[in-house]
Amino acid sequence: MVFVEGGLPGERVACRIFREKPKFDLGRAVEVLSESAGRRAPRCPHFGVCGGCATQHADAATQMAAKQRWLEDNLARIGKVQPEMLLPIVYGEEWGYRRRARLSVRRVEKKGGVMLGFRERRSTHVADMRECHVLPPSVSALIPAMKELVEKLSIRERVPQIEVAVGDNATALVFRHLLPLSENDLSLLRRFGDENSVHVWLQPGGPDTAHAFHPEASELYYDLPEFGLRIRFRPTDFTQVNHAVNRILVSRAVRLLDPQPGERVADLFCGLGNFSLPIATRAAQVVGFEGSRELVERARQNAVANRTVAQFEAVDLFRQDVKAYGPFQKMLLDPPREGAIEIVKSLPDDWPRRVVYVSCDQATLARDAGVLVHTKGFRLAAAGVVNMFPHTAHVESIAVFER
């Protein structure tokens, strides 16, 4: 079997093998002999070099059909399960969607100075971007100015990354710097923030050292209008990359969970309260569980700011179960790529009645689905894909399990 980079289903291509493995080979298309109807010209001039996107040569319908098939194949092959119903695909906007990004920075004298962009495909080198069509246009337009700014800094060799975070109210840029900034550097950063209407944050160490610099009172938020909520966050907090699709995802998850007055609902890996707070507006009793104490505190602050009643607890969900807090009639899981295997293994026989599982990794979702269906007495009522990350191989999935 050969997996061919740059080829689409149904096409005939000439390919070059670049890696041989025991069970399959990896190849790259060097010539397309017969094109798929789903092929199109990539929009970005950096496509093929930049590792930020992988599938701009396929239209949206082709990309999402493939992601839906991957979900079904993973569920069948890994979990030995099949959903009773496939949920409609959520597409969203293809361009300008990426509200979070970590841009690498490197100064290479031989290449003209500061280079800024995502990593090159299958490489640690920095793709020297001039524009990016998946970033919001306002951020893409700042790329040349960001390069110019870093070039002027006294420590331009020691600025490895700029993190981008876009809220509904403002854009923040977090400058990671490995050496102290001079007074002139700080003046340049202030001027850059003022001239480009962005919030400037500085990060001299790990993520916990990130702090607002200019303006000093910098706060970002995103709105969930359907639920009348405003979620505040720091630029280094985890939030969904695609805010528009996140609104649709939250709406779908709450609708599928169907919380009712008087029911107790658990939201595991709750983060800032992205799902917990909307669920709480439906009059259910909600307890959100999260491993990060900082995120738990911000979730509590978001509950207070939105005048919403919800309980949040700091729990290591990879080592502890939540039975002591139960019972819960319904449960929402939104784990990281590692999935929630310890959680699903520890579920009691009599609760919850329904689980809505939001996943960013189809393989671990399929593994956990196998345990829920074959060991814990659930049926896989529905599953589907959400296009949180257009033009990449990443996909957000959502599944509903019923006793």
C-alpha positions, -999 to +999 in steps of 0.1 A: +000+000+000+012+035-008-001+067+007+005+095-019+009+131-008-006+155-033-029+129-049-067+128-045-091+098-044-098+085-079-068+101-095-040+084-115-006+099-106+031+093-110+047+093-076+081+091-060+085+070-028+102+089-001+097+066+029+094+028+031+077+012+061+069-025+069+032-023+060+030+007+037+051+033+018+048+070+017+051+088-017+047+122-033+028+129-065+052+143-091+027+143-120-011+140-121-021+118-151-059+120-146-074+147-124-102+143-098-132+166-103-125+178-067-090+191-076-084+229-077-055+253-078-041+261-043-049+296-033-017+303-013+016+309-030+034+291-002+014+259-005+036+228-009+065+244+011+047+257+042+035+230+066+005+250+078-019+235+051-018+201+034-050+199+012-055+232-005-054+213-038-088+197-029-122+215-028-141+216+005-165+187-005-136+165-013-117+173+019-147+167+041-158+135+024-123+122+031-125+132+068-160+116+071-146+084+056-116+085+080-140+087+109-161+058+098-130+037+090-114+044+124-146+036+142-149+003+123-113-008+123-102+003+158-134+004+178-153-023+159-184+000+160-207+017+135-228+048+142-265+043+138-267+077+122-242+100+105-246+137+115-245+163+087-210+176+080-203+211+094-183+230+068-178+266+080-156+292+062-125+279+044-104+311+046-094+335+073-106+311+100-075+306+121-078+327+152-048+310+170-014+304+155+022+300+167+045+315+141+082+305+142+108+332+138+144+328+127+170+352+115+191+339+086+216+364+073+221+345+040+184+346+033+179+383+039+173+385+076+143+376+096+121+348+084+086+343+099+060+316+093+049+281+101+074+253+098+081+239+064+065+206+055+084+177+071+111+201+083+122+222+112+130+251+088+108+282+089+086+288+058+093+324+050+057+336+046+046+369+030+009+362+035-014+335+049-049+329+037-061+308+067-052+336+091-077+365+094-068+390+067-059+416+093-032+393+107-020+381+074-014+417+064+008+422+095+033+395+085+057+419+067+055+444+095+062+417+121+093+407+103+105+443+100+098+448+138+119+418+148+147+429+125+149+462+144+151+446+178+185+444+196+178+407+204+165+398+169+185+365+170+167+355+202+130+359+193+120+323+184+082+327+180+052+350+179+019+336+191-012+350+176-045+351+194-076+368+179-106+376+200-139+392+190-127+424+205-089+425+198-058+408+184-029+399+207+006+390+197+028+372+223+065+378+216+087+350+231+121+365+239+151+346+252+171+376+263+159+408+281+145+436+259+162+470+258+143+503+264+145+509+227+131+475+220+102+482+243+096+515+226+095+498+192+070+472+205+047+499+219+048+518+187+040+487+167+010+480+189-003+515+185+002+517+148-013+483+141-041+483+168-029+451+184-022+441+220+014+433+227+023+406+252+057+394+262+068+359+272+104+357+286+100+321+298+074+293+297+037+299+289+030+310+326+054+340+321+033+355+294+020+389+304+003+419+289+028+447+280+009+473+259-018+479+268-013+467+304-050+459+308-053+435+279-082+411+278-096+390+249-130+374+246-152+355+222-190+355+222-215+326+221-245+347+210-270+318+210-264+314+248-258+351+256-223+343+268-190+361+266-159+339+273-128+358+284-094+342+278-056+349+278-037+347+245-019+316+258-050+298+270-064+269+249-093+280+228-106+265+196-088+277+165-119+284+146-143+306+165-171+306+139-172+268+138-168+266+175-202+284+178-218+257+156-200+229+175-212+242+209-247+245+196-247+210+182-232+195+214-257+211+237-286+201+214-274+165+213-268+164+250-302+179+256-297+190+292-329+193+312-338+212+344-328+191+374-304+169+356-267+168+367-243+171+338-205+166+339-182+184+315-148+167+315-117+186+302-139+217+304-111+244+300-125+279+302-161+266+302-167+265+265-193+238+268-201+240+306-215+275+306-238+270+276-251+238+292-257+258+324-280+282+306-303+253+299-310+250+337-290+218+342-267+214+372-232+215+357-199+204+371-168+211+349-136+192+355-102+203+342-066+195+350-053+230+348-060+250+380-054+283+360-081+273+335-105+263+364-100+297+380-108+314+347-138+292+341-151+303+375-145+339+366-163+335+334-193+320+353-194+350+376-190+375+348-219+359+328-241+355+359-243+318+353-243+291+380-218+263+373-193+244+395-157+239+384-132+215+399-094+209+393-090+172+387-062+152+370-085+133+346-058+110+334-053+096+370-086+103+388-122+094+381-151+116+390-173+091+407-171+109+440-189+139+424-216+118+409-241+106+399-245+125+366-273+118+342-253+131+312-217+137+304-197+157+278-161+147+271-138+170+252-103+154+258-070+163+242-055+140+215-047+113+241-085+106+245-103+096+277-096+059+280-092+059+318-125+079+322-146+056+300-131+025+317-141+039+351-177+048+343-203+032+366-228+007+352-258+030+361-247+064+350-245+085+328-274+077+305-259+098+276-224+108+266-215+134+240-178+130+230-160+158+212-127+146+198-097+161+179-083+126+173-103+100+155-081+071+165-085+077+203-122+084+198-126+051+180-106+033+208-128+048+235-159+042+215-150+005+215-149+004+253-181+024+257-200+001+233-185-033+240-177-030+277-199-003+292-233-011+276-237+020+253-248+022+217-232+046+193-263+066+183-247+092+160-213+105+149-201+132+124-173+155+115-168+193+120-145+213+097-126+230+125-093+230+105-099+235+067-070+225+044-053+203+070-055+166+079-069+175+114-106+170+120-130+176+149-155+148+154-186+145+176-202+113+188-233+105+209-235+074+231-267+062+247-273+034+273 
